[in-house]
């Protein structure tokens, strides 16, 4: 591997990040993740084909949802991060999706029993509120980031871990849904490897994923970032484990 000075990567942290688009590092192969044994996208498309009305929770910039067409006549998408709203509207409103800004998982601006399919990829949710707005025999499909996600980054940087989500896992999520009148149709949990091939990719990732290391800055973690950089220069990569789980649940 060709040696590259640490300083040559620092400006990557200032590269523009919008919506939920990591193509700056994934499209160039600078960060890669092992495959899961399921495809959330394939599962979502099958549900959409038979939906009359659907909701996508936490659509980001709408990039992923826009690829799941064709849609039923009634389609909504929510987003809680204000900078993403205009991006989502640009991607989704021309194809018939109504984009709604939301602030609280427990108070969504929809009617009781409004949807027969609700999608949720990596977005928080209140199971009681999801049950309120989905009709009986409707399907809720969610893929979640578990509480143990990429903790290897925190360990390598010597940063604290947010213990608020440490117990967020498949068992907890299933229990919450069952207690709110859902039947679990399918579920799985895995810990795939996420690999960074240069320190610039890791710094860019941490500026985008604000909750991984909330106080992240190059200055704050310079020494440990440099140590990871030397590891990558020696080994060719820096690996951590992701935490993902998926649930498909039927409203009873």
N, C-alpha and C positions, 0 to 999 in steps of 0.2 A: 504494500500500500504506500502511495506517495505521501510523504510527510507534508502536512499543511499547518502553518502557524495558527495557533488559537485565535489570535487577533483578526485573522482574515474571515472568521465566521461571525464576529460580534454583530455586524450590521444586519445579519439575518433576523435578529430579534425585532427589528423595526419594519420588516416587510409587511405590507398590508394584508390583513385577514378580515374577510367579510362573510356574512351568512354563516355557513358551517362548512367551509371549503378548505380542505387541507392540501389541495393539489400542488401548492408550492413545494411541499416536501414529499407527498405521496406520488404525484405525477412524475416526479423525477427519480423515484426510487430511493430517496434518502431516508424514508421511514416506511417500514413494511410490517404488517401484522399477519400472523398465521391464520389460516382459514378456520372458521367455526364449522361444526358438523351440520349446521342448519343454515338456511337462507331466509332471513327476515323478509327480504324483498320478494322472493318467490311466494312465501306464505301470504304476504300482504296482497299481492296481485290476484291470487286465487280468491281471496275474500272480496276484493273490490269488484270482481267480475259478477258476483251474485248480490251486490249491495244495492239498496234503493237510496239510502242516505248514509253518508260517512263523515267522520271527523278525523283529522290528523292532528294529534296533540304535539306541540313543540316542534313546529315544522322547520325551524331555523330560517334559512333564506329561501326555503321551498325547493331547493335543488333536487333533493331526493324524491319528494312527492311528485314533482313534475314528470319524473320518469316512469311513474306507475299508471299512466293513462292507458286506456280510456276510463273515465270516471262515470259514476251514476249522475243523475240529474242534480242531486243536492250534495254539495261537497263544501265542508268548512275546514279551515286550518287555524289553529291557535299558535300564538308566539308570545312569550313573556319578556324577551330581551328587546327593548325598544329599537336599538339600531338595526335589528333584523327585519322590522316590520316593512319598511319601504322596499327592501330587497325581496322579501316574500311576495309582496303585492305585485312587484314587477314580473316575477316568475310565474305567479299563480293566477292572478285575476284575469289575464287574457285567455286562460284555458278554463274559466268558469269556477274557480275556487274562491270562496269568500274568506278573506283573512281577517282574523279577529285578535286584537290585543287583549291579553289577560294578565292579571296580577296575582290571583290566589287560586290554588288548586281546588280549594273547597267551595268556590263560588264562581262557577262558569256560566257565561251568559247564554244558556241554552235551555230549552223546554224539557220537561220530563219526557222520557221515552222518545227522544228526538231522532236517535241514530240506531241503525242496525249493525254498523261496523264502526269501531273506534280503533285507530292505530296510534301507537306511541313508541317511538324509537328514541331511547336515551333521554326521556323527559320525565320529570317528577309528576305524580298524580295522586289524587285522593280517591281511594277505592270506593268510598261511599258516594262521592260525586259522580264518578264514572258510572256506577250502577244507576244513579238517578236519571242520567241523560241517555242511557242505552235502553232499548226496548227488550222485553223478554224474548229469549232465543237469539238476541244479538250477540256478536262476538267481539271481544276485546283482545287485541294482539299487542303485546309489548315486548320489546327487547330492552333490557336495562343494563346499565353499568353498575356493577356491584361495589360494595364498600371497600374491597381489597384491591381495587384497580390501580395498577402501576405504582404500588407502594415502593417498589425498588428504586424509583426516582427519588422519592423522599429520603429513603435510606442512604442513597449515594450522595445526596446533597446535604444530609444531616439536618433536614427540615422536619418540623413537627407534622403529625398526621391529624387530620380532622376526624376525631372519634365519633362525631355525630352520625356518620354513615357506616361505621365499622360492622354493624349487624344487618346492613342492607344486602340481602342475599335471596336466593330462590325460596328457601324455606319460609322466611319472613313474608315475602311477597305473596306466596301462595296462600298462607294462612290468612292474610288480610283480605284477599279476594274471596276465599271460601266463607269467611265471616260476614261478607257483604253480598251473599247470595249469588256467587259464581261457582260454576263447575269447571274444574281444570281439565281441558281436553288434551293439552300437550305442554310439556315443560322440559327444560334442559339447562344445565349450567356448566360453563367451561372456563379455563384459564389460559387462553392462547398467548403466545409470545409476541411482544411488540419490540421491534428492532430498530435502533437508530444507527445510521451509518456515518454520521458526522455530528459534531457538537452543535453546529448551527441549526440542524433539524430539531434537536432537543430543545434548544432555546426558543425557537419559533413555536414549538408545540406548547411550551410552558407559558408563553405570552398569550396564547389562544385559549388554553384550558386553565382558566384563572383559578379554579378551585383546587387544582392539584397541589400547588405551592402558592398560597394566596399572597405572600409577601415577596414573590420572586422578582429579582432584578439581577442583571449580570454582576453589578457591583457587590450586592449582598452575598452572592454565592460564587464569587469569582474563583476562589481557590479550589472548591470542590468541583466546579465546572471544568476547571483546567485538569484536575485529576481524571475526570471522566474522559476528557479529550485525549489525554495520554493513553488511557485504556483503549479507546477506539483506534488510535494510531498504532497501537501494538497488536490488538486482537482483530481489528477490522469492523467492530460493531459494539454496541451497548444494548443489552437485552433486559427487559422487564416483563412481568406477567400482567396481562389484562385480566379483568373479571367481568364476564358477561353471562346473562341468563335470559331465557326467553319463556314467555307464557302465552298460551292461547286459551282463553276462558269463555265459557258460555254463560250468559246471564240467565238466571232461573226466575 
